[in-house]
Amino acid sequence: MSAQALLDLSDRRPARRSGTRRAQKRPSTPLTRNALIADYLALCELDAEVESLRAPADPAEFAVGDETLEHLADFEIVRDGTAYLVDVVTDEDLLKHPLRAAAIHGIASSDGRSFAIETAASIRAEPRFTTMRLILACKRTPVTAGDRVRVLHQLDEVGTMRLVDCASAVMNTQDGVAAVLALACEGLVAVDISRPILPETQVRRRRLAYSDPFAF
């Protein structure tokens, strides 16, 4: 083949498109234990069923096979008057956890406190994790005294309301939904974090952590 023919073939080749190569995904950075603990505490803060949280928990003894192990859990959570022990660990630390095998089938300390291990898979499970982040994003939304009283009074009168209806009581904040979710961050209202944020998301008054001197 002549040199001119070779030049003609090269001219006919399609131009290489720029940007067609897929960018290689960088490996995700492993989650640190501190990041998981921060997420877990945020979930507990928004969970209306959590009455109290203490860190660390009192030492507890566990019967594992023929041995008795003493373990200091990260947290003691109280739900409906019942105490639970919780450890928050990374996937790497889970492999070395002394109670990992026993916790799979369920285990309780000698004094009756149930024990559980929280990992990235459970803490960042969807849709709960996204719902938590959406609520916390509204934490700094200013809620006037008038809007606060109207929303809370409406919930006192009705009980449980849809989020879209509860937000309609907001008059001074541009985003009524954000105002209601800001009250959730303050612990004044409870939002179901196990489901996505939707117009029909259920909102109710949250039980105060302190006694109400005006409650008759």
C-alpha positions in Angstrom: 0.0 0.0 0.0 1.3 3.4 -1.0 2.1 6.1 1.5 -0.7 8.3 0.1 -3.2 5.4 0.7 -2.0 5.1 4.3 -2.5 8.8 4.8 -6.0 8.6 3.4 -6.9 5.8 5.8 -5.7 7.8 8.8 -7.9 10.7 7.7 -10.9 8.4 7.7 -10.4 7.2 11.3 -13.1 8.6 13.6 -11.9 11.3 15.9 -11.4 10.1 19.5 -14.0 11.6 21.7 -12.7 13.5 24.7 -13.9 12.6 28.1 -15.3 9.2 27.1 -12.9 7.3 29.5 -14.7 6.6 32.7 -13.1 8.1 35.7 -11.8 5.4 38.1 -13.6 5.4 41.3 -11.4 6.1 44.3 -11.7 3.7 47.1 -14.0 5.0 49.8 -12.4 6.1 53.0 -13.2 3.7 55.9 -15.5 5.2 58.5 -13.8 6.0 61.8 -15.2 5.0 65.1 -15.7 8.7 66.1 -17.8 9.3 63.0 -20.0 6.3 63.7 -20.4 7.4 67.3 -21.4 10.9 66.2 -24.0 9.4 63.9 -25.3 7.0 66.6 -25.7 9.8 69.1 -27.6 11.9 66.6 -30.0 9.1 66.0 -30.5 8.6 69.7 -31.2 12.4 70.1 -34.0 12.2 67.5 -35.4 8.9 68.7 -38.3 9.7 71.0 -38.2 6.2 72.5 -34.8 6.9 74.0 -35.3 8.2 77.5 -31.7 8.5 78.6 -28.2 7.7 77.5 -25.1 7.2 79.6 -21.5 6.8 78.4 -19.7 4.6 79.3 -22.0 2.0 80.8 -21.3 0.3 84.1 -19.2 -2.8 83.8 -21.2 -5.9 83.0 -20.6 -9.6 83.1 -21.6 -12.0 80.3 -21.7 -15.8 80.4 -20.1 -17.0 77.2 -19.8 -20.7 77.0 -18.0 -21.9 80.2 -16.4 -18.5 80.7 -17.6 -15.3 82.4 -16.4 -12.1 80.6 -16.5 -8.7 82.0 -17.1 -6.0 79.4 -17.5 -2.2 79.5 -20.0 -1.2 76.9 -19.8 2.2 75.1 -23.4 3.2 76.0 -26.3 2.3 78.3 -29.6 3.3 76.6 -32.9 3.3 78.4 -36.1 2.7 76.4 -39.5 2.5 78.1 -37.7 1.9 81.5 -35.6 -0.9 80.2 -31.8 -0.6 80.0 -29.8 -1.8 77.0 -26.0 -2.0 76.5 -24.6 -0.9 73.1 -21.1 -1.0 71.5 -20.3 1.1 68.4 -17.5 -0.5 66.3 -16.0 -0.3 62.9 -16.1 -3.3 60.6 -12.4 -3.9 61.3 -12.9 -3.8 65.1 -16.0 -6.0 64.8 -13.8 -8.9 63.8 -11.9 -8.6 67.1 -14.9 -7.9 69.4 -15.0 -10.5 72.3 -18.8 -10.7 72.2 -19.3 -10.7 68.4 -20.3 -14.4 68.1 -22.6 -14.3 71.1 -24.2 -11.0 70.0 -25.3 -12.6 66.7 -27.7 -14.9 68.6 -28.6 -12.4 71.3 -27.0 -12.0 74.6 -27.7 -10.2 77.9 -25.5 -9.4 80.9 -25.9 -11.2 84.2 -28.0 -8.3 85.5 -30.5 -8.6 82.6 -29.4 -5.8 80.3 -29.5 -6.8 76.6 -26.4 -6.2 74.6 -26.1 -5.2 70.9 -23.3 -4.1 68.6 -23.9 -1.2 66.2 -21.9 -1.0 63.0 -21.8 1.2 59.9 -24.4 -1.1 58.3 -26.9 -0.6 61.1 -26.2 3.0 62.0 -26.3 4.2 58.4 -29.2 2.0 57.2 -31.6 3.7 54.9 -34.0 5.5 54.9 -33.3 6.3 58.6 -29.9 7.8 57.9 -31.0 10.1 55.2 -34.0 11.2 57.3 -31.7 12.0 60.2 -29.5 14.1 58.0 -32.5 16.0 56.5 -33.7 16.8 60.0 -30.3 17.9 61.3 -29.9 20.2 58.3 -32.8 22.3 59.7 -31.2 22.6 63.1 -30.2 26.2 62.7 -33.6 27.3 61.2 -34.8 30.2 63.4 -38.3 29.6 64.8 -40.1 32.6 66.3 -42.0 32.4 69.6 -45.3 32.7 67.8 -44.6 29.9 65.3 -43.3 27.7 68.2 -46.4 28.2 70.3 -48.8 27.7 67.3 -47.2 24.4 66.2 -47.0 23.0 69.7 -50.5 24.1 70.6 -51.8 22.5 67.5 -50.2 19.2 68.3 -51.6 19.4 71.9 -55.1 19.8 70.5 -54.9 17.2 67.7 -52.2 14.8 68.9 -50.5 13.4 65.9 -50.4 15.4 62.6 -49.0 15.0 59.2 -45.9 17.1 58.6 -47.5 19.1 55.8 -50.4 20.0 58.0 -48.2 20.8 61.0 -46.0 23.1 58.8 -49.1 25.1 57.8 -49.3 26.6 61.3 -45.9 28.3 60.7 -46.4 31.9 59.6 -43.1 33.8 60.2 -40.6 31.3 58.8 -40.3 31.0 55.1 -39.9 27.2 55.2 -42.6 25.8 57.4 -41.3 22.2 57.2 -37.8 23.3 58.2 -39.3 25.1 61.2 -41.1 22.0 62.4 -38.0 19.9 61.9 -36.0 22.5 63.8 -38.3 21.8 66.8 -37.5 18.2 66.4 -33.8 19.0 66.8 -34.7 20.8 70.0 -36.5 17.7 71.3 -39.9 19.4 71.4 -41.6 17.3 68.7 -41.1 13.7 67.6 -40.7 12.7 63.9 -40.7 9.1 62.8 -37.1 8.7 61.6 -37.6 5.2 60.4 -39.4 6.5 57.3 -38.5 9.0 54.6 -39.4 12.7 55.0 -42.8 12.9 53.2 -45.9 15.1 53.4 -47.6 12.4 55.4 -44.7 12.0 57.9 -46.2 11.7 61.4 -45.3 14.5 63.9 -46.3 14.6 67.6 -45.4 16.4 70.8 -42.5 14.9 72.5 -42.5 14.2 76.2 -40.4 16.8 78.1 -37.2 15.6 79.7 -38.2 17.6 82.8 -41.4 17.9 84.7 -43.9 20.5 83.5 -44.8 22.6 86.6 -48.0 23.7 84.8 -49.3 20.2 84.0 -52.5 19.6 85.9 
